[in-house]
Every structure is written in structure tokens, then in C-alpha cells.
Amino acid sequence: MGWCAVKAMNASPLHWRSFLVPKDGHTPEECEDAVAGDVDLGRFAVADGASESFAAGEWARLLVDAFVFTGPVKNWLTRPREDWSKAVTGQAVSWYAEEKFTLGGHATFLGLTTRMTDDAIEWGAVAVGDACLFHLVAGACLSSFPLGRPADFNTSPALVGSKGGTPAWKTARGFLRPGEALLLTTDALAQCLLTTAEDRAFAGPGLLCLDEDDDFALWVAAQRMGGKLKNDDVALGMLEFVPDADEAPQ
């Protein structure tokens, strides 16, 4: 079908599901978006490799894996940058590719950390570019970060580079309470969700109903056919606070 998905759950009140869908006509291996999460570590991330950069998909995958493994500690980008250089050295086989390799891989990024408090999940988010976090409460979009309107998207978002530099990090914090959810999305889906919210037909709750890979792939196909979702790679992570039934109010 040309799509791939990853799902993970455990006994934690946090339930995590994640999906990847490539552009129409592309294989999962060609997908340059990435998503990763670990409920036990309480860390989750999405990234969107910039297609014009070198080995962008590899860089996006290394970014999300590194963040989930280490969190936003000082110099956490050092290891994925070293790993990217080792992984792609020798792949540039033309002067044009060599020039792109010199500039490095680039990606937008959103990382989320969580920790349990007495009655809620405290979360912190860091972002570069137009990957977005949505906070859903009672089927409505309470907030989005770092962008808040469909018009905020452009063709030159801020990026995290594999060859060094200090990213233009943006940060946000909040609390996730029982019955609420967070969506981590790359740009195409983020813009689609903000558009539906602006049109008072927010599509977020419909995503929370999807558990199977096929269901999400069909949802993406339907949105593309309807002109609501541009034909781009899509990464989605869904984090829900589902309390144990024994602890729910009677």
C-alpha cells in the first residue's frame, strides 16, 4: 500500500500510537518524515526531513531516536550528528550531491517530554520549524504549538542541521489531564488540522478513533483526494491520558 506505521502501548495511563505515510507514489523507504516514542521514558518526537538537503530522511530518523533516548539534555544533538556523518559518508557520488553533503541534512523537529504528577501529566515541548503539537480537550483544539494558523506555514521553515549550528528552539509547557490527548504532527497534517479548526470542523477527534494502519492510510488518502491535505509525507504521534478503569470516578 506504500505506507508504514508503528504502535506501542503499555499499562501506563499514557497510550501512544504513531503512523507514517509517504507521498503518493513513494515507498515507505522513501519517506523523509520520522516519528518515535517511548511511554516508559516519557519522551516522543516527530521530524520532517527537508527534501532539498542530503539524506534528509536519515537525519530525521536519527533526530527522533536520539531525543527519545536522551531527552533535551545539553549537547544532545552531538551524537545524531556524528551518526549521520558516519551513515552517509561516501554516498555523494556526483559534484551536485557532494555539494549538498557539505551543507548537511536538515529537518524540522518537535520533541515532547512528560512526567506524572499527582493528578495530571506535565509536559514540555521543544520545536524548530513547522512540526506541531496539538492539545485536544473534549474534542476541541485547546492549543497548538509552535504555529497557530494555516497562514503561518511557508516554504522556508526553521530547520535543525546535521552539520552543526544552534537551532532556533521554541518551547512550551502544559498539563495533560484524564481524557485529553496530544497530537504530534509534521507540517502537512498540522496545516490540515489548523485549517479544519479554523473552519469549525476540527479533524483531530476523528484521528483519535484510528488504531489500525489501514485506517490511517485511508484517512490520509481521503483527505488528499478532498484537497484538504497536500501530497506530502505525513507523520503522526497520538498520546492520550487514559486512566485505569479502577481509578475512574464512579
C-alpha positions as a Markdown table, in Angstrom:
| # | Residue | x | y | z |
|---|---|---|---|---|
| 1 | Met | 0.0 | 0.0 | 0.0 |
| 2 | Gly | 3.0 | 2.3 | 0.3 |
| 3 | Trp | 2.6 | 3.2 | 3.9 |
| 4 | Cys | 4.1 | 2.2 | 7.3 |
| 5 | Ala | 3.1 | 2.5 | 10.9 |
| 6 | Val | 4.4 | 1.9 | 14.4 |
| 7 | Lys | 2.3 | 1.4 | 17.5 |
| 8 | Ala | 3.2 | 0.9 | 21.2 |
| 9 | Met | 1.2 | 0.6 | 24.3 |
| 10 | Asn | 1.7 | -0.5 | 27.9 |
| 11 | Ala | -0.1 | -0.4 | 31.3 |
| 12 | Ser | 0.7 | 3.3 | 31.8 |
| 13 | Pro | -2.2 | 5.8 | 31.7 |
| 14 | Leu | -0.4 | 7.2 | 28.7 |
| 15 | His | -1.4 | 5.5 | 25.4 |
| 16 | Trp | 0.8 | 6.1 | 22.4 |
| 17 | Arg | 0.2 | 5.3 | 18.7 |
| 18 | Ser | 2.3 | 6.5 | 15.8 |
| 19 | Phe | 2.0 | 6.4 | 12.0 |
| 20 | Leu | 4.0 | 7.3 | 8.9 |
| 21 | Val | 2.5 | 7.7 | 5.4 |
| 22 | Pro | 4.7 | 8.7 | 2.4 |
| 23 | Lys | 3.8 | 10.8 | -0.5 |
| 24 | Asp | 1.5 | 9.2 | -3.1 |
| 25 | Gly | 3.7 | 7.2 | -5.5 |
| 26 | His | 6.5 | 6.7 | -3.0 |
| 27 | Thr | 7.5 | 3.7 | -0.9 |
| 28 | Pro | 7.9 | 3.7 | 2.9 |
| 29 | Glu | 11.7 | 3.6 | 2.5 |
| 30 | Glu | 11.5 | 6.9 | 0.6 |
| 31 | Cys | 9.5 | 8.6 | 3.5 |
| 32 | Glu | 11.5 | 11.5 | 4.9 |
| 33 | Asp | 9.3 | 12.1 | 7.9 |
| 34 | Ala | 10.0 | 10.2 | 11.2 |
| 35 | Val | 8.3 | 9.6 | 14.5 |
| 36 | Ala | 9.4 | 7.8 | 17.7 |
| 37 | Gly | 8.1 | 7.5 | 21.2 |
| 38 | Asp | 8.6 | 5.6 | 24.5 |
| 39 | Val | 6.0 | 5.6 | 27.2 |
| 40 | Asp | 8.3 | 4.3 | 29.8 |
| 41 | Leu | 10.8 | 7.1 | 29.1 |
| 42 | Gly | 8.0 | 9.6 | 28.7 |
| 43 | Arg | 9.6 | 11.1 | 25.5 |
| 44 | Phe | 8.2 | 11.4 | 22.0 |
| 45 | Ala | 9.2 | 13.2 | 18.8 |
| 46 | Val | 8.4 | 13.8 | 15.1 |
| 47 | Ala | 10.7 | 15.3 | 12.4 |
| 48 | Asp | 10.3 | 16.2 | 8.8 |
| 49 | Gly | 13.5 | 15.9 | 6.6 |
| 50 | Ala | 13.9 | 18.8 | 4.2 |
| 51 | Ser | 13.8 | 17.1 | 0.7 |
| 52 | Glu | 16.3 | 19.5 | -0.8 |
| 53 | Ser | 19.0 | 18.5 | 1.8 |
| 54 | Phe | 21.3 | 15.5 | 1.7 |
| 55 | Ala | 20.0 | 12.2 | 3.3 |
| 56 | Ala | 17.1 | 14.1 | 4.9 |
| 57 | Gly | 15.1 | 11.1 | 5.9 |
| 58 | Glu | 18.1 | 9.5 | 7.7 |
| 59 | Trp | 18.7 | 12.8 | 9.6 |
| 60 | Ala | 15.0 | 13.0 | 10.6 |
| 61 | Arg | 15.1 | 9.4 | 11.9 |
| 62 | Leu | 18.3 | 9.9 | 13.9 |
| 63 | Leu | 16.9 | 13.1 | 15.4 |
| 64 | Val | 13.7 | 11.5 | 16.8 |
| 65 | Asp | 15.5 | 8.4 | 18.1 |
| 66 | Ala | 18.2 | 10.5 | 19.8 |
| 67 | Phe | 15.6 | 12.7 | 21.5 |
| 68 | Val | 13.6 | 9.8 | 22.8 |
| 69 | Phe | 16.7 | 8.1 | 24.1 |
| 70 | Thr | 18.4 | 11.1 | 25.8 |
| 71 | Gly | 15.8 | 13.9 | 26.1 |
| 72 | Pro | 16.6 | 17.6 | 25.7 |
| 73 | Val | 19.9 | 17.4 | 27.6 |
| 74 | Lys | 22.8 | 19.7 | 26.8 |
| 75 | Asn | 24.5 | 18.8 | 23.6 |
| 76 | Trp | 22.0 | 16.0 | 22.8 |
| 77 | Leu | 22.5 | 16.8 | 19.0 |
| 78 | Thr | 26.1 | 15.8 | 19.1 |
| 79 | Arg | 25.5 | 12.0 | 18.8 |
| 80 | Pro | 23.0 | 12.1 | 16.0 |
| 81 | Arg | 25.2 | 14.5 | 14.0 |
| 82 | Glu | 28.1 | 12.1 | 14.4 |
| 83 | Asp | 25.9 | 9.1 | 13.4 |
| 84 | Trp | 24.5 | 10.9 | 10.4 |
| 85 | Ser | 28.0 | 11.7 | 9.1 |
| 86 | Lys | 29.1 | 8.1 | 9.5 |
| 87 | Ala | 26.0 | 6.8 | 7.9 |
| 88 | Val | 26.1 | 8.9 | 4.8 |
| 89 | Thr | 29.8 | 9.3 | 4.1 |
| 90 | Gly | 30.6 | 8.0 | 0.7 |
| 91 | Gln | 27.0 | 8.3 | -0.6 |
| 92 | Ala | 27.7 | 11.5 | -2.5 |
| 93 | Val | 28.6 | 10.3 | -6.0 |
| 94 | Ser | 28.4 | 13.5 | -8.0 |
| 95 | Trp | 29.6 | 17.0 | -7.7 |
| 96 | Tyr | 26.0 | 18.1 | -7.0 |
| 97 | Ala | 25.5 | 15.5 | -4.3 |
| 98 | Glu | 28.8 | 16.4 | -2.8 |
| 99 | Glu | 27.8 | 20.0 | -2.5 |
| 100 | Lys | 24.6 | 19.0 | -0.8 |
| 101 | Phe | 26.5 | 16.7 | 1.5 |
| 102 | Thr | 28.8 | 19.6 | 2.5 |
| 103 | Leu | 25.7 | 21.6 | 3.6 |
| 104 | Gly | 24.3 | 18.6 | 5.5 |
| 105 | Gly | 20.9 | 17.2 | 6.2 |
| 106 | His | 18.1 | 19.4 | 7.6 |
| 107 | Ala | 14.8 | 18.8 | 9.3 |
| 108 | Thr | 12.0 | 20.4 | 11.2 |
| 109 | Phe | 11.5 | 18.9 | 14.7 |
| 110 | Leu | 9.2 | 18.6 | 17.6 |
| 111 | Gly | 10.1 | 16.8 | 20.8 |
| 112 | Leu | 7.8 | 16.2 | 23.8 |
| 113 | Thr | 8.8 | 15.2 | 27.4 |
| 114 | Thr | 6.3 | 14.1 | 30.0 |
| 115 | Arg | 6.2 | 13.3 | 33.7 |
| 116 | Met | 3.4 | 12.1 | 36.0 |
| 117 | Thr | 2.2 | 14.5 | 38.8 |
| 118 | Asp | -0.5 | 13.7 | 41.4 |
| 119 | Asp | -3.4 | 14.2 | 39.0 |
| 120 | Ala | -2.0 | 15.1 | 35.6 |
| 121 | Ile | 0.8 | 14.6 | 33.1 |
| 122 | Glu | 3.1 | 17.6 | 33.0 |
| 123 | Trp | 4.5 | 18.1 | 29.5 |
| 124 | Gly | 7.2 | 20.2 | 27.9 |
| 125 | Ala | 7.8 | 20.7 | 24.2 |
| 126 | Val | 10.6 | 21.9 | 22.1 |
| 127 | Ala | 10.3 | 22.7 | 18.4 |
| 128 | Val | 12.1 | 24.0 | 15.4 |
| 129 | Gly | 10.1 | 24.8 | 12.2 |
| 130 | Asp | 6.6 | 23.8 | 11.4 |
| 131 | Ala | 6.1 | 20.4 | 13.1 |
| 132 | Cys | 3.3 | 21.0 | 15.5 |
| 133 | Leu | 1.8 | 19.8 | 18.8 |
| 134 | Phe | -2.0 | 19.9 | 19.3 |
| 135 | His | -3.7 | 19.7 | 22.7 |
| 136 | Leu | -7.1 | 18.2 | 22.5 |
| 137 | Val | -9.8 | 18.6 | 25.2 |
| 138 | Ala | -13.3 | 17.3 | 24.8 |
| 139 | Gly | -12.9 | 17.0 | 21.1 |
| 140 | Ala | -11.7 | 20.6 | 20.6 |
| 141 | Cys | -8.3 | 22.0 | 19.9 |
| 142 | Leu | -7.3 | 23.8 | 23.1 |
| 143 | Ser | -3.9 | 24.9 | 21.7 |
| 144 | Ser | -1.3 | 24.3 | 19.0 |
| 145 | Phe | 2.4 | 24.9 | 19.2 |
| 146 | Pro | 4.5 | 26.4 | 17.7 |
| 147 | Leu | 2.1 | 27.6 | 14.9 |
| 148 | Gly | -1.5 | 28.6 | 15.4 |
| 149 | Arg | -2.9 | 29.4 | 12.0 |
| 150 | Pro | -2.8 | 27.8 | 8.5 |
| 151 | Ala | -1.3 | 31.0 | 7.2 |
| 152 | Asp | 1.7 | 30.6 | 9.4 |
| 153 | Phe | 3.2 | 27.9 | 7.1 |
| 154 | Asn | 5.7 | 28.8 | 4.5 |
| 155 | Thr | 8.3 | 27.2 | 2.2 |
| 156 | Ser | 11.2 | 28.2 | 4.4 |
| 157 | Pro | 10.7 | 26.9 | 8.0 |
| 158 | Ala | 13.5 | 26.9 | 10.5 |
| 159 | Leu | 15.5 | 23.7 | 10.5 |
| 160 | Val | 17.9 | 21.6 | 12.6 |
| 161 | Gly | 21.1 | 20.9 | 10.7 |
| 162 | Ser | 23.3 | 17.8 | 10.8 |
| 163 | Lys | 26.5 | 19.8 | 10.3 |
| 164 | Gly | 26.3 | 22.0 | 13.4 |
| 165 | Gly | 24.7 | 25.3 | 14.4 |
| 166 | Thr | 22.4 | 26.3 | 17.2 |
| 167 | Pro | 18.7 | 25.7 | 16.3 |
| 168 | Ala | 16.1 | 28.4 | 16.9 |
| 169 | Trp | 14.4 | 26.4 | 19.6 |
| 170 | Lys | 10.9 | 27.3 | 20.7 |
| 171 | Thr | 9.4 | 25.9 | 24.0 |
| 172 | Ala | 6.0 | 25.4 | 25.5 |
| 173 | Arg | 4.7 | 23.7 | 28.7 |
| 174 | Gly | 1.4 | 22.4 | 29.9 |
| 175 | Phe | -0.6 | 19.7 | 31.7 |
| 176 | Leu | -2.5 | 16.7 | 30.2 |
| 177 | Arg | -5.4 | 15.5 | 32.2 |
| 178 | Pro | -7.5 | 12.4 | 32.1 |
| 179 | Gly | -9.4 | 12.1 | 28.8 |
| 180 | Glu | -7.2 | 14.6 | 27.0 |
| 181 | Ala | -4.8 | 14.0 | 24.2 |
| 182 | Leu | -1.7 | 15.4 | 22.4 |
| 183 | Leu | -1.1 | 15.1 | 18.7 |
| 184 | Leu | 2.4 | 15.4 | 17.3 |
| 185 | Thr | 2.4 | 16.1 | 13.6 |
| 186 | Thr | 4.6 | 17.1 | 10.7 |
| 187 | Asp | 3.7 | 20.1 | 8.5 |
| 188 | Ala | 1.2 | 18.7 | 6.0 |
| 189 | Leu | -1.1 | 17.3 | 8.7 |
| 190 | Ala | -0.5 | 20.2 | 11.0 |
| 191 | Gln | -1.7 | 22.6 | 8.4 |
| 192 | Cys | -4.7 | 20.4 | 7.6 |
| 193 | Leu | -5.7 | 20.3 | 11.3 |
| 194 | Leu | -5.4 | 24.0 | 11.7 |
| 195 | Thr | -7.5 | 24.6 | 8.6 |
| 196 | Thr | -10.3 | 22.3 | 9.8 |
| 197 | Ala | -10.2 | 24.1 | 13.2 |
| 198 | Glu | -10.5 | 27.4 | 11.5 |
| 199 | Asp | -13.4 | 26.1 | 9.5 |
| 200 | Arg | -15.1 | 24.9 | 12.8 |
| 201 | Ala | -14.8 | 21.3 | 11.6 |
| 202 | Phe | -11.7 | 20.2 | 13.6 |
| 203 | Ala | -10.5 | 16.8 | 12.3 |
| 204 | Gly | -8.5 | 15.9 | 15.4 |
| 205 | Pro | -11.1 | 13.8 | 17.3 |
| 206 | Gly | -11.5 | 11.6 | 14.2 |
| 207 | Leu | -7.8 | 10.7 | 14.3 |
| 208 | Leu | -8.1 | 9.5 | 17.9 |
| 209 | Cys | -10.6 | 6.9 | 16.7 |
| 210 | Leu | -7.9 | 5.3 | 14.4 |
| 211 | Asp | -5.9 | 2.3 | 15.7 |
| 212 | Glu | -5.1 | 0.3 | 12.6 |
| 213 | Asp | -2.5 | 1.1 | 10.0 |
| 214 | Asp | -5.0 | 0.7 | 7.1 |
| 215 | Asp | -7.5 | 3.1 | 8.8 |
| 216 | Phe | -5.0 | 5.9 | 9.0 |
| 217 | Ala | -3.7 | 5.3 | 5.4 |
| 218 | Leu | -7.3 | 5.5 | 4.2 |
| 219 | Trp | -7.9 | 8.7 | 6.2 |
| 220 | Val | -4.9 | 10.3 | 4.7 |
| 221 | Ala | -5.9 | 9.2 | 1.2 |
| 222 | Ala | -9.4 | 10.6 | 1.7 |
| 223 | Gln | -8.1 | 14.0 | 2.9 |
| 224 | Arg | -5.7 | 14.2 | -0.1 |
| 225 | Met | -8.5 | 13.4 | -2.5 |
| 226 | Gly | -10.7 | 16.0 | -0.9 |
| 227 | Gly | -8.0 | 18.7 | -1.3 |
| 228 | Lys | -7.6 | 19.1 | 2.5 |
| 229 | Leu | -4.2 | 17.5 | 2.8 |
| 230 | Lys | -1.3 | 18.2 | 0.5 |
| 231 | Asn | 0.5 | 15.3 | -1.0 |
| 232 | Asp | 3.5 | 15.2 | 1.3 |
| 233 | Asp | 5.0 | 12.7 | 3.8 |
| 234 | Val | 2.9 | 12.5 | 7.0 |
| 235 | Ala | 4.0 | 11.6 | 10.5 |
| 236 | Leu | 1.6 | 11.4 | 13.4 |
| 237 | Gly | 2.0 | 10.6 | 17.0 |
| 238 | Met | -1.0 | 10.4 | 19.3 |
| 239 | Leu | -0.6 | 10.5 | 23.1 |
| 240 | Glu | -3.8 | 10.0 | 25.3 |
| 241 | Phe | -4.2 | 10.1 | 29.0 |
| 242 | Val | -6.4 | 7.1 | 29.7 |
| 243 | Pro | -6.7 | 6.5 | 33.4 |
| 244 | Asp | -7.2 | 3.0 | 34.8 |
| 245 | Ala | -10.8 | 2.0 | 34.9 |
| 246 | Asp | -10.5 | 1.2 | 38.6 |
| 247 | Glu | -9.3 | 4.7 | 39.3 |
| 248 | Ala | -12.0 | 6.5 | 37.2 |
| 249 | Pro | -14.7 | 8.4 | 39.0 |
| 250 | Gln | -17.8 | 6.4 | 39.8 |
